[in-house]
């Protein structure tokens, strides 16, 4: 009695069909995961969106800071390290940026800030060397530095309207005990995430 002949071509075809089915399932799972993420994002960013839509830029700036604290797992900006900044997801930064852009006539947002930094001579090299002069030029361009003085201590008196200097906001999420190191890491992360208008 001879053994039945195995049709390897048929088996291979069936295996390829199963692989395609698995790939389709993986794609469907990914789409479902994305939808779940969007639901979470809507909840996470809803307050910021509402504040920005109402043009309450000071409250929106403080809410942006709160979001950065939640994302980094800290209670205070002084506890947010440069390493924490480097680990903020690009998706989170993009969502925050998009909300600011869409509700400020594209005057405010992280991508606007990055563009301004680059326009005053900033680059990956100046970020790596933490070039103080370039960052001072940037501070002057966005209104954070006036008459050679940083305006952090004068925050409550800033202009929180669309008349504020372009790129001025968000600002509170940049404040840190690590100073320039945090700022350069923030800008580096924006570059890595390719945040552009």
C-alpha positions in Angstrom: 0.0 0.0 0.0 1.5 3.3 -1.1 1.3 6.5 0.9 -0.9 9.2 -0.5 1.0 11.8 -2.4 1.3 15.1 -0.6 0.4 18.2 -2.6 2.9 20.7 -1.3 1.7 23.4 -3.7 -1.8 23.2 -2.3 -0.5 23.2 1.3 1.6 26.3 0.5 -1.3 28.1 -1.0 -3.5 27.4 2.1 -0.7 28.6 4.3 -0.3 31.8 2.4 -4.1 32.4 2.7 -3.9 31.9 6.4 -1.0 34.4 6.6 -3.1 36.9 4.7 -6.0 36.4 7.1 -3.7 36.9 10.1 -2.3 40.1 8.6 -5.9 41.4 8.1 -6.7 40.5 11.7 -3.5 42.3 12.9 -4.6 45.4 10.8 -8.1 45.3 12.4 -6.6 45.0 15.9 -4.4 48.0 15.2 -7.3 50.1 14.0 -9.3 49.1 17.1 -6.3 50.0 19.3 -6.1 53.4 17.6 -9.7 54.1 18.2 -9.3 53.3 21.8 -6.4 55.6 22.0 -8.4 58.3 20.4 -11.1 57.9 23.0 -8.5 58.3 25.7 -7.0 61.3 23.9 -10.4 63.0 23.6 -10.8 62.7 27.4 -7.2 63.7 28.1 -7.2 66.8 25.9 -10.8 67.9 26.2 -10.2 70.5 28.8 -7.3 72.0 26.8 -9.4 72.1 23.7 -12.3 73.8 25.5 -10.0 76.5 27.0 -8.3 77.2 23.7 -11.6 77.4 21.9 -12.8 80.0 24.5 -9.4 81.8 23.9 -8.6 81.5 27.6 -4.9 81.3 26.8 -3.5 81.6 30.3 -5.7 78.8 31.6 -4.9 76.8 28.4 -1.2 77.4 29.1 -1.5 76.1 32.6 -3.5 73.1 31.4 -0.8 72.3 28.9 1.7 72.3 31.8 -0.6 69.9 33.6 -0.8 67.6 30.6 3.0 67.6 30.4 3.1 66.7 34.1 0.6 63.9 33.6 2.5 62.6 30.6 5.8 62.6 32.5 4.3 61.3 35.7 5.3 64.2 37.9 3.5 66.6 40.2 5.7 69.7 39.6 7.6 71.0 36.6 10.8 71.3 38.8 10.7 67.5 39.0 10.6 67.0 35.2 14.1 66.2 34.1 15.6 66.6 30.7 15.4 62.8 30.3 11.7 63.0 30.9 11.3 65.6 28.2 13.2 63.4 25.7 10.7 60.6 26.4 7.5 62.6 25.8 5.7 60.8 23.0 5.6 62.6 19.6 1.9 61.8 19.4 1.2 63.7 22.6 3.2 66.7 21.5 1.4 66.7 18.1 -2.0 66.6 19.7 -1.1 69.5 22.0 0.5 71.4 19.1 -2.5 70.9 16.8 -4.9 72.2 19.5 -2.9 75.3 20.0 -2.5 75.9 16.2 -6.1 75.4 15.4 -7.4 77.7 18.1 -4.9 80.5 17.8 -4.9 81.3 14.1 -1.6 79.4 14.0 0.1 81.9 16.2 0.8 79.6 19.1 2.0 76.0 19.5 5.1 73.9 19.7 5.7 73.8 16.0 5.5 77.6 15.8 8.1 77.8 18.6 10.4 75.4 16.8 10.1 77.4 13.6 11.0 80.6 15.4 14.0 78.9 17.1 15.2 77.7 13.7 14.6 81.2 12.2 16.9 82.9 14.7 19.8 80.6 13.8 18.9 77.7 16.0 19.8 74.2 14.8 20.5 70.7 16.1 24.1 71.8 16.7 23.1 74.8 18.8 20.8 72.6 20.8 23.5 70.1 21.4 25.9 72.7 22.6 23.1 74.5 24.6 24.0 77.8 22.9 22.9 80.5 25.3 23.0 83.4 22.7 20.7 81.5 20.3 18.3 80.7 23.1 18.3 84.4 24.2 17.5 85.4 20.6 14.7 82.9 20.6 13.4 84.2 24.0 13.3 87.7 22.6 11.5 86.6 19.4 8.7 84.9 21.4 8.5 87.6 24.1 9.9 85.6 26.9 12.9 87.9 27.2 12.4 91.7 27.2 15.2 94.3 27.6 17.7 91.5 28.3 15.5 90.2 31.2 13.7 86.8 31.2 10.0 87.5 32.0 9.3 84.2 33.9 8.7 86.1 37.2 6.3 88.5 35.4 4.2 85.7 34.0 0.9 86.9 35.5 1.3 90.2 33.7 1.8 88.7 30.2 -0.6 89.3 27.4 -2.8 86.3 27.1 -4.5 87.2 23.9 -4.0 86.7 20.2 -2.0 90.0 20.4 0.7 88.3 22.4 4.0 87.7 20.5 3.8 84.9 18.0 5.1 81.6 19.5 4.7 82.9 23.1 2.5 80.0 24.1 2.6 77.4 25.4 5.1 78.7 27.9 4.5 77.2 31.4 5.5 73.8 30.2 9.0 75.0 29.5 9.7 76.1 33.1 12.0 73.8 35.0 14.6 73.8 37.7 17.0 72.5 34.9 16.7 75.7 33.0 18.4 75.8 29.6 19.0 72.1 29.6 15.3 71.4 29.8 14.6 74.0 27.1 17.2 72.6 24.7 15.9 69.1 25.3 12.4 70.3 24.7 13.4 71.8 21.4 15.4 68.8 20.5 12.4 66.6 21.1 10.3 68.8 18.9 12.9 68.5 16.1 13.0 64.7 16.6 9.2 64.6 16.3 9.3 66.7 13.2 6.8 69.3 14.5 6.4 71.7 11.7 3.6 74.0 10.6 
